[in-house]
Amino acid sequence: MSHRITGVFSAAATPLTADNTPDLGLFTDHCRRLLDEGCHGVALLGTTGEANSFSGAERRAILEAALKAGIPADKLLPGTGVVAIPETVELTRHALSLGVTKVVMLPPFYYKGVSDDGLFAAYSQVLEKVADTRLQVILYHIPQVSGLPLSIPLIGRLIAAFPETVVGIKESAGDFNNMQAIVAAYPGFSVLAGADPLLLPLLKAGGAGCITATSNLVADSLRTVYDHVHDEARASEVETAQARINAYRTLSNSYVQIPAIKAMVGLKTGNPAWKRTRAPLMPLSDADYAALAESFAKLP
């Protein structure tokens, strides 16, 4: 079975204005740059995009701005999963009303220790209320943040109940064994790496691609890995690209990751506005920023 969703997708960061509102112009410029540099699409309003620090109105405005700026609807994968089921339904319907049919959906993450039955009920209620055959959902597995793992049996139940809708998962736990197990259990189901260093091994294991933070910086290298993973004649080029990806990822993870990624985008583009974050995340300190800039300048 072929994957329904496959490719390199950026977990896009969201720039802010001086008054701490989304900078829609800078964001849409960033989306265009990501596509130009090789991304198949932009997974906006995820963890790296600080989505859960934005209101519903802000999230809708960010998606609408991307479309107004000419980003094709089929290149956008907004995050629509929030704590309350009615709001997840509303955000998902809003995306569909704009012609955006692919979304990334967190489980309702406030209550911890929730059973698979509870998670199945929550996802089922959302999908039954949306009731749109165009919709394609990528589940979002990031238990270190959400506190809610999406088990392999739960994934299977959702695929069985909604085979034309639940088509993939962003696996951001960084557990390659879990990725392999999902690929093996559900052929044709799109397993997308959330950790850049795992793109190459996941593709070799039958995965579908990635949705990653470092693609904000090295989309070209990620695309090289994706395009040529099975070309033995270009194996050295692929390994070099993956090593470059890993170097950028390692540097960003040497600090609080999201402020670091945004600072690195600013260093890449020459725009210090990217340093801004929304509370509770804080920008890097002056000392950390200076050290990051020095290390960034040495990256391949």
C-alpha positions in Angstrom: 0.0 0.0 0.0 1.2 3.5 -0.8 1.3 6.2 1.8 -1.5 8.8 1.7 0.7 11.5 3.1 4.5 11.4 2.4 7.3 13.9 2.3 9.3 16.5 4.2 7.1 18.8 6.2 8.2 21.7 8.4 7.0 22.1 11.9 7.0 25.8 11.2 7.9 28.3 13.9 5.6 31.3 14.3 7.3 34.8 14.4 5.8 37.5 16.7 5.6 41.3 16.4 6.9 43.7 19.0 3.5 43.6 20.7 3.6 39.8 20.9 1.0 39.0 18.3 1.6 36.7 15.3 3.6 38.4 12.6 1.6 37.2 9.7 3.7 38.8 7.0 7.0 37.4 8.3 5.2 34.0 8.8 4.0 33.8 5.3 7.4 34.8 4.0 8.8 31.9 6.0 6.3 29.5 4.6 7.3 30.4 1.0 10.9 30.0 1.9 10.3 26.6 3.4 8.6 25.4 0.2 11.3 27.0 -2.0 14.0 25.2 0.0 12.4 21.8 -0.5 9.6 21.1 1.9 6.6 19.3 0.5 4.4 21.2 2.9 4.2 23.3 6.1 2.8 21.8 9.3 1.9 25.0 11.0 0.5 25.5 14.4 2.3 22.6 16.1 4.6 22.4 19.1 7.4 24.3 17.4 4.8 26.9 16.2 3.7 27.5 19.8 0.2 26.7 18.8 -1.1 26.1 22.3 -0.1 29.6 23.3 -2.4 31.1 20.7 -6.2 31.7 20.8 -8.6 30.1 18.4 -9.0 33.4 16.6 -5.2 33.7 16.3 -4.8 30.2 14.9 -7.5 30.8 12.3 -5.9 34.1 11.3 -2.5 32.4 10.9 -4.0 29.8 8.6 -6.0 32.3 6.6 -2.9 34.5 6.2 -0.9 31.6 4.7 -3.7 31.0 2.1 -4.1 34.6 1.3 -0.4 34.9 0.7 -0.7 32.2 -2.0 0.5 29.1 -0.1 -1.5 26.3 -1.7 -4.1 24.6 0.6 -2.7 21.2 -0.2 0.7 22.2 1.2 -0.7 23.1 4.6 -1.1 20.8 7.6 -2.4 22.9 10.5 -2.6 21.5 14.0 -6.2 21.5 15.1 -6.1 19.3 18.3 -6.8 21.2 21.5 -8.1 20.2 24.9 -11.9 20.7 24.3 -13.6 18.5 21.7 -15.9 21.3 20.4 -12.9 23.6 19.8 -11.0 20.8 17.9 -14.1 20.3 15.8 -14.3 24.1 15.2 -10.7 24.4 14.1 -10.9 21.3 11.9 -14.1 22.6 10.2 -12.4 26.0 9.7 -9.5 24.4 7.9 -11.8 22.3 5.7 -13.9 25.4 4.9 -10.7 26.9 3.4 -9.9 23.9 1.4 -7.3 22.6 3.8 -7.9 18.9 4.1 -4.9 17.5 6.0 -4.5 18.3 9.7 -2.3 17.2 12.6 -4.4 16.3 15.7 -3.2 16.1 19.3 -5.4 14.2 21.7 -7.2 16.2 24.4 -4.1 16.5 26.6 -5.1 18.1 29.9 -6.2 15.0 31.8 -3.4 12.4 32.3 -3.7 8.6 32.8 -6.5 8.5 30.2 -7.4 5.1 28.9 -7.3 4.0 25.3 -11.0 3.8 25.4 -11.2 7.5 26.4 -8.8 8.6 23.7 -10.7 6.5 21.1 -13.9 8.2 22.2 -12.4 11.6 22.0 -11.0 11.2 18.5 -14.2 9.4 17.4 -16.4 12.2 18.6 -14.3 14.8 16.7 -14.3 12.9 13.5 -18.0 12.0 13.7 -18.9 15.7 14.4 -16.8 17.0 11.5 -18.2 14.3 9.2 -16.3 15.4 6.1 -15.0 12.7 3.7 -12.2 15.1 2.5 -10.5 15.1 5.9 -7.2 13.4 6.4 -5.9 13.2 10.0 -2.3 12.8 11.1 -2.3 11.7 14.8 0.2 13.5 17.0 2.2 11.3 19.4 4.3 13.5 21.7 3.8 11.9 25.1 6.8 13.8 26.7 4.7 17.0 26.2 1.1 15.8 26.0 1.4 13.2 28.8 -0.7 10.9 26.6 0.9 8.2 24.6 -1.0 6.9 21.6 -0.6 3.1 21.8 -0.3 0.8 18.8 -3.6 -0.9 19.5 -5.3 2.5 19.8 -3.9 3.5 16.4 -5.2 0.3 14.9 -8.7 0.9 16.4 -8.8 4.4 14.9 -7.6 3.2 11.5 -10.2 0.4 11.5 -13.0 2.9 12.5 -11.9 5.7 10.1 -9.8 4.1 7.4 -10.2 6.9 4.9 -9.6 9.6 7.5 -6.9 8.5 10.0 -4.0 8.1 7.6 -0.9 8.9 9.5 1.0 9.7 12.7 3.6 12.2 13.7 5.8 10.2 16.0 7.6 12.7 18.2 8.6 10.5 21.1 11.9 9.8 19.4 11.4 6.1 19.8 12.6 4.4 16.7 11.4 1.0 17.9 7.9 2.3 18.2 8.1 3.8 14.7 9.2 0.5 13.3 6.4 -1.3 15.1 3.8 1.0 13.7 5.2 0.7 10.2 5.1 -3.1 10.5 1.6 -3.3 12.1 -0.2 -1.0 9.6 1.2 -1.1 6.0 0.3 2.0 4.1 -0.2 4.1 7.2 2.0 7.2 7.1 4.6 7.2 9.9 6.3 10.6 10.0 9.4 11.2 12.1 9.2 14.1 14.5 12.9 13.8 15.3 15.2 14.8 12.4 18.0 12.3 13.2 15.5 9.5 12.6 14.4 10.5 9.1 17.0 8.4 7.3 16.5 5.2 9.3 12.7 5.6 9.2 12.7 5.9 5.5 14.8 2.8 5.1 12.4 1.0 7.4 9.4 2.0 5.3 8.3 5.3 6.9 6.7 8.1 5.0 8.8 11.2 5.8 9.0 13.7 8.6 7.5 16.7 10.3 10.4 18.4 12.1 11.6 21.5 13.8 15.0 21.6 12.1 13.4 21.8 8.7 13.0 25.5 9.6 16.7 25.7 9.0 17.9 22.8 6.7 14.9 21.8 4.6 17.2 21.4 1.6 19.2 18.7 3.4 16.1 16.9 4.6 14.8 16.9 1.0 18.1 15.4 -0.2 17.7 12.5 2.3 14.1 12.0 1.3 14.7 12.1 -2.4 17.8 9.9 -2.6 17.5 7.5 0.4 17.3 4.5 -1.9 19.9 5.6 -4.5 23.1 3.8 -3.7 25.1 6.0 -6.0 24.2 9.0 -3.8 24.6 7.3 -0.4 27.5 9.5 0.5 25.5 12.6 -0.3 22.6 11.4 1.8 24.8 10.6 4.7 26.4 14.1 4.5 23.0 15.7 4.4 21.8 13.7 7.4 25.0 14.7 9.3 24.3 18.3 8.6 20.7 17.9 9.8 21.9 16.3 13.0 24.4 19.1 13.6 21.7 21.7 13.5 19.4 19.6 15.6 22.1 19.1 18.2 22.8 22.8 18.5 19.1 23.7 18.9 18.8 21.0 21.6 21.7 22.5 23.5 19.3 25.2 24.6 15.5 25.4 25.2 14.6 24.1 21.7 11.9 26.4 20.5 13.5 29.7 21.4 16.7 28.3 20.0 15.1 27.3 16.7 13.6 30.7 16.4 16.9 32.4 17.2 18.6 30.3 14.5 16.0 31.2 11.9 16.7 34.8 12.8 20.5 34.2 12.4 19.8 32.5 9.0 17.6 35.3 7.7 19.2 38.3 9.3 16.0 39.2 11.1 16.3 39.5 14.9 12.5 39.6 15.2 12.6 35.8 15.2 14.0 35.9 18.7 10.6 36.7 20.2 8.6 34.0 21.9 5.2 34.0 23.7 5.1 33.3 27.4 5.6 30.9 29.1 8.5 30.4 26.7 11.2 33.0 27.0 13.7 34.2 24.4 17.3 33.1 24.9 19.3 35.2 27.3 21.9 37.5 25.8 24.7 35.2 26.9 23.0 32.1 25.4 22.2 34.0 22.2 25.8 35.1 21.8 27.0 31.5 22.3 24.4 30.1 20.0 25.4 32.7 17.3 29.0 31.7 17.6 28.3 28.0 17.2 25.7 28.7 14.4 28.3 30.4 12.3 30.5 27.2 12.4 27.7 24.9 11.2 28.0 23.2 7.8 
